[in-house]
Amino acid sequence: MAKIVKARAFCNDEVAYLAWEADGRIEGCLGFMVTRVFLDSGERRVLPSWVAFKSQSNPDWEE
């Protein structure tokens, strides 16, 4: 089974960029989601993404 060997995250309070490098193909992996957890309430919210797969496009940057 492949493993993630390097991960990086960059953000500026508005936009976050996440990237990882694996030592092989991660079987069945189509992408990822980021969940924000509010520490005071425990509320969880999945954050929107605007990135499309190679065969898709998103010129208007819709969620």
N, C-alpha and C positions, 0 to 999 in steps of 0.2 A: 504494500500500500504506500502511495506517495505521501510525503510529509512536506509541510510548509517549512522552508529553511530560512526565509528572510521576509520580514514584513515592515512596512513603513506607513506612517500616517502624517499628513500635513493638513493644517486647518488655519483659518483666519477669523473665526467666530461667525462666518457666513457660509463658507464652502469648505468641505473636507475632501481630501483626495486620499484614497486607500489603495495600496498595491502590495502584492505578495509575490514571492517566487517559490515554486515548489520543485522538488527534485524529480518530478515525473508527473504524469497525467493523474489528476484526482478523479477517479472513476465516479461518474454520475454528477459531478459538480458543474452546475450551470451558472453559478455566480454566488453572490452573497447578499445579505441584508444587514443593515446597521440598526440597532435598537437603542434608543436613548432611554436611560433609566433615571428618573428623578429621585434623588437620594432622600428628600424630605417626605415624599408620599409613596414611593415605591412604584409609581405609575410608569408604565412602559409604553413607548411610542416608536413604531417603525418609521425611520426617516425616508423621505422620498429619494428616488434616484432618477437621473436624467440620461444615463448612458445606455445606448442600444447595443445589441449584439451585432456582429460583423454583417449579417445579412439584412439588418434593419437600419433605419435612419430616424433621427429625431431633430430635424432642423429648427423646430420651434421650442425646443427644450421643455417639453411637457413631461410631467411626472410619469 
